[in-house]
Amino acid sequence: MITQTPKILTVSQLNFYVKSVLDSDPRLNYVFLTGEISNLTDHYRSGHIYLSLKDDKSVIRSVMFSGNARNLKFKPLEGMKVICRGRVTLYEATGQYQYYIEDMQPDGLGALYQAYEQLKTKLETEGLFDKSHKKPIPEFPNTIAIITSPTGAALQDIRNIISRRYPSVNLVICPVLVQGENAALQLTDAVNKLSDNLACDTIIIGRGGGSIEDLWAFNNENLARAIYNCKIPVISAVGHETDFTICDFVSDLRAPTPSAAAEIAVPDKSELFSYFEGQKQYARSLIENRINEYKSIVFANTNRLFALSPMDKISKARGEMEILSHKIQSAANSKFETIKQESLSLGLTLEAINPITLLKRGYSVATCNGKTVSSLNDVQIGDQVNIAVSDGEIISKVIEKQ
């Protein structure tokens, strides 16, 4: 019996193989995990967070790198129960399998964050967040619609800023609930009605800050699709600068706060006045320069006209025209006389060679069969010969040729 020698691996080879097995398993590349934080180490210089996640029976080493850690909206603490999203892999240097955390939320809010991430991924895949679909915000709107709570501070902030910056704009207030069971339905209905009726130039939708539960109405899928299909540009102004909702991603423009949305939606009248005053001064300067330029041209031309004495030129030109007229008349008379003499000479020449004149002198012309007879060979005995004389024609017949 032949036995095969077993293949001997190095530790690095084994760890590399195990890591590749873990990394190739798609179920381990997207894992939601709940547990309690322990052995927490926050490296402030690098920004990485090292910790363990444990329950009552097991523990797993975990790490959250700075690129993901900087997006945390809370400070992880020892003993805090959290829900994480990440992937499982092996750290080859120590041979320990680890959990690489990409997102972390306090437990109790985990279900909401998970639903938020799932809806965000779904809509992003469908293209609802694409920049190519974003509509530009009008620079000088006539009417702005504000969809928010009629009793919230956000509405007063928006109205105060717009009235100060651009008081000529018309404001349409759409009072809705911004949190609670019916809030998403009212928000969606307001967007659809404004869009269907083209009731304004710009829509501002939002509210003040709050917890994820407070802002949850703005993470509604129907509201997101209504904003995406809206014919009017939409500015999202939900919460504070660090709050992000689905409404922010699908809107044509996100403002960090409701006050910022008001500043984005309208120009500043003082800036406009300064701009137009500058343009007025610029136009006045151009006109004055052009007038002065034309004045200089007119003055120079006037001096030139006086120096050239136009009346003298006219008088000289009139004398030259009279001389030229006499020359033309004399040349015409001379030419006419020459033509007259040439015509008389030509008439005498024509008269001299006129056949009728020759016939009057006693000559005659004989023709036979329509051809002039100039030889005996032109006629035969018995042919009829026509003889033209000055006063008629003689019809004859050939009886003999000599």
URDANOR-V142262 format. One record per residue. RES is the residue in one letter. SS is DSSP state (alpha for helix, beta for strand, coil for the rest). NEAR is the number of other ideal C-beta (glycine too) atoms within 10 Angstrom. Layout:
res = (RES	RES)
ss = (SS	SS)
near = (NEAR	NEAR)
This chain:
res = (M	I	T	Q	T	P	K	I	L	T	V	S	Q	L	N	F	Y	V	K	S	V	L	D	S	D	P	R	L	N	Y	V	F	L	T	G	E	I	S	N	L	T	D	H	Y	R	S	G	H	I	Y	L	S	L	K	D	D	K	S	V	I	R	S	V	M	F	S	G	N	A	R	N	L	K	F	K	P	L	E	G	M	K	V	I	C	R	G	R	V	T	L	Y	E	A	T	G	Q	Y	Q	Y	Y	I	E	D	M	Q	P	D	G	L	G	A	L	Y	Q	A	Y	E	Q	L	K	T	K	L	E	T	E	G	L	F	D	K	S	H	K	K	P	I	P	E	F	P	N	T	I	A	I	I	T	S	P	T	G	A	A	L	Q	D	I	R	N	I	I	S	R	R	Y	P	S	V	N	L	V	I	C	P	V	L	V	Q	G	E	N	A	A	L	Q	L	T	D	A	V	N	K	L	S	D	N	L	A	C	D	T	I	I	I	G	R	G	G	G	S	I	E	D	L	W	A	F	N	N	E	N	L	A	R	A	I	Y	N	C	K	I	P	V	I	S	A	V	G	H	E	T	D	F	T	I	C	D	F	V	S	D	L	R	A	P	T	P	S	A	A	A	E	I	A	V	P	D	K	S	E	L	F	S	Y	F	E	G	Q	K	Q	Y	A	R	S	L	I	E	N	R	I	N	E	Y	K	S	I	V	F	A	N	T	N	R	L	F	A	L	S	P	M	D	K	I	S	K	A	R	G	E	M	E	I	L	S	H	K	I	Q	S	A	A	N	S	K	F	E	T	I	K	Q	E	S	L	S	L	G	L	T	L	E	A	I	N	P	I	T	L	L	K	R	G	Y	S	V	A	T	C	N	G	K	T	V	S	S	L	N	D	V	Q	I	G	D	Q	V	N	I	A	V	S	D	G	E	I	I	S	K	V	I	E	K	Q)
ss = (coil	coil	coil	coil	coil	coil	coil	coil	coil	coil	alpha	alpha	alpha	alpha	alpha	alpha	alpha	alpha	alpha	alpha	alpha	alpha	alpha	alpha	coil	alpha	alpha	alpha	coil	coil	beta	beta	beta	beta	beta	beta	beta	beta	beta	beta	beta	beta	coil	coil	coil	coil	coil	coil	beta	beta	beta	beta	beta	beta	coil	coil	coil	coil	beta	beta	beta	beta	beta	beta	coil	alpha	alpha	alpha	alpha	coil	coil	coil	coil	coil	coil	coil	coil	coil	coil	coil	beta	beta	beta	beta	beta	beta	beta	beta	beta	beta	beta	coil	coil	coil	coil	beta	beta	beta	beta	beta	beta	beta	beta	beta	beta	beta	coil	coil	coil	alpha	alpha	alpha	alpha	alpha	alpha	alpha	alpha	alpha	alpha	alpha	alpha	alpha	alpha	alpha	alpha	alpha	coil	coil	coil	coil	alpha	alpha	alpha	coil	coil	coil	coil	coil	coil	coil	coil	coil	beta	beta	beta	beta	beta	beta	coil	coil	coil	coil	alpha	alpha	alpha	alpha	alpha	alpha	alpha	alpha	alpha	alpha	alpha	alpha	alpha	coil	coil	coil	coil	beta	beta	beta	beta	beta	beta	coil	coil	coil	coil	coil	coil	coil	alpha	alpha	alpha	alpha	alpha	alpha	alpha	alpha	alpha	alpha	alpha	alpha	alpha	alpha	alpha	coil	coil	coil	coil	beta	beta	beta	beta	beta	beta	coil	coil	coil	coil	coil	coil	coil	coil	alpha	alpha	alpha	alpha	coil	alpha	alpha	alpha	alpha	alpha	alpha	alpha	alpha	alpha	coil	coil	coil	beta	beta	beta	beta	beta	beta	coil	coil	coil	coil	coil	coil	coil	alpha	alpha	alpha	alpha	alpha	coil	coil	beta	beta	coil	coil	coil	alpha	alpha	alpha	alpha	alpha	alpha	alpha	alpha	coil	coil	coil	alpha	alpha	alpha	alpha	alpha	alpha	alpha	alpha	alpha	alpha	alpha	alpha	alpha	alpha	alpha	alpha	alpha	alpha	alpha	alpha	alpha	alpha	alpha	alpha	alpha	alpha	alpha	alpha	alpha	alpha	alpha	alpha	alpha	alpha	alpha	alpha	alpha	alpha	alpha	alpha	coil	alpha	alpha	alpha	alpha	alpha	alpha	alpha	alpha	alpha	alpha	alpha	alpha	alpha	alpha	alpha	alpha	alpha	alpha	alpha	alpha	alpha	alpha	alpha	alpha	alpha	alpha	alpha	alpha	alpha	alpha	alpha	alpha	alpha	alpha	alpha	alpha	alpha	alpha	alpha	alpha	alpha	alpha	alpha	alpha	coil	alpha	alpha	alpha	alpha	alpha	alpha	coil	coil	coil	coil	beta	beta	beta	beta	coil	coil	beta	beta	coil	coil	coil	alpha	alpha	alpha	coil	coil	coil	coil	coil	beta	beta	beta	beta	beta	beta	coil	coil	beta	beta	beta	beta	beta	beta	coil	coil	coil	coil	coil)
near = (2	3	5	5	5	6	6	6	11	8	9	11	11	12	19	14	12	15	16	12	11	16	14	9	12	8	8	16	14	11	15	13	17	13	20	17	20	14	13	15	10	15	11	7	6	10	14	16	22	15	26	17	23	15	12	5	5	8	13	16	15	25	17	25	15	12	10	19	18	9	12	14	12	11	7	17	11	10	8	16	14	22	19	23	18	23	18	19	18	19	14	14	8	10	13	11	16	19	21	17	24	15	16	27	22	16	14	10	16	18	11	16	18	15	12	19	14	10	15	19	10	13	18	14	9	12	10	19	18	11	6	5	12	14	14	8	16	16	7	11	20	11	16	25	23	28	26	28	17	11	10	17	13	25	22	11	19	28	14	12	19	21	14	13	18	19	9	10	19	11	15	13	14	21	15	22	17	25	18	12	8	12	21	22	15	18	27	21	17	21	27	17	14	23	18	10	10	10	14	23	18	24	26	28	29	31	27	21	15	15	12	17	11	17	26	19	25	27	21	19	15	14	26	26	17	22	26	19	13	20	10	21	19	26	23	25	30	30	25	12	10	9	20	19	24	26	25	20	16	27	29	20	19	20	22	16	20	29	16	18	29	26	16	16	27	23	15	14	13	10	10	13	10	11	12	10	10	10	10	10	10	10	10	10	10	10	10	10	10	10	10	10	10	10	10	10	10	10	10	10	10	10	10	9	10	9	7	9	11	9	7	9	10	9	11	11	10	9	9	10	9	10	9	10	10	9	10	10	10	10	10	10	10	10	10	10	10	10	10	10	10	10	9	10	10	10	10	8	10	10	10	9	8	11	11	9	13	14	16	12	7	8	12	12	15	16	16	16	11	6	10	11	18	9	7	10	8	15	19	10	9	8	13	12	16	15	14	17	13	14	7	8	11	11	8	12	10	15	7	5	9	3)
